[in-house]
Amino acid sequence: GENVEQHPSTLSVQEGDSAVIKCTYSDSASNYFPWYKQELGKGPQLIIDIRSNVGEKKDQRIAVTLNKTAKHFSLHITETQPEDSAVYFCAAGYSGAGSYQLTFGKGTKLSVIP
Amino acid sequence: EAEVAQSPRYKITEKSQAVAFWCDPISGHATLYWYRQILGQGPELLVQFQDESVVDDSQLPKDRFSAERLKGVDSTLKIQPAELGDSAMYLCASSSGADTQYFGPGTRLTVL
């Protein structure tokens, strides 16, 4: 089955700096890579996703890059703000039976220091 | 904006008791997922439904866990009997085809 490794497990940055979280996956069949943000006591919320036919996607301060050859993808957050503090999860998925099955990384706890 | 609803939000039970969690997916979403999230880890899939049919329950501990989605809308996940190691957050998610999975707020289970 799929295995997703995520690094670092914790990350502290000063407000305004950039944050980068990296993930690797094992199954070359995976073709969908979402990133979720989870705040304390809440369910994960999708912040950005990328499919295997593109190498990079950007949405305001958030960007994701994908290297299918190396089987790794990364989340980049620029101009970090205190409200970006949360746990971030990467996931890798493949489409089966008309839907995606996701395997999640163990998460990165991001702390943005004002 | 439509959301996935789950209840209860918190459940405390003693080991060997039965517990049940309920999920109401976003209207029109045919695919429903139950995940278990142990503290400090990512969600792990327990069972996936397509309408009322189970697509994948290979990670569901079937000796004590059961899940149903009788009318293809809302779903119930049951644990009987609960064990100490079942303490976790149980998350429900839904999607429309090969699209984004939207998660509910989860049920935090504590087994004493």
Interface residues (C-beta under 8 A of the other chain):
Chain A: V4 Q6 Y32 P34 Y36 G41 K42 G43 P44 Q45 L46 D49 F89 A91 S95 G96 A97 G98 S99 Y100 Q101 L102 T103 F104 G105 K106 G107
Chain B: V4 T31 G40 Q41 G42 P43 E44 L45 Q48 Q50 V55 D56 L91 A93 S95 G97 A98 T100 Q101 Y102 F103 G104 P105 G106 R108
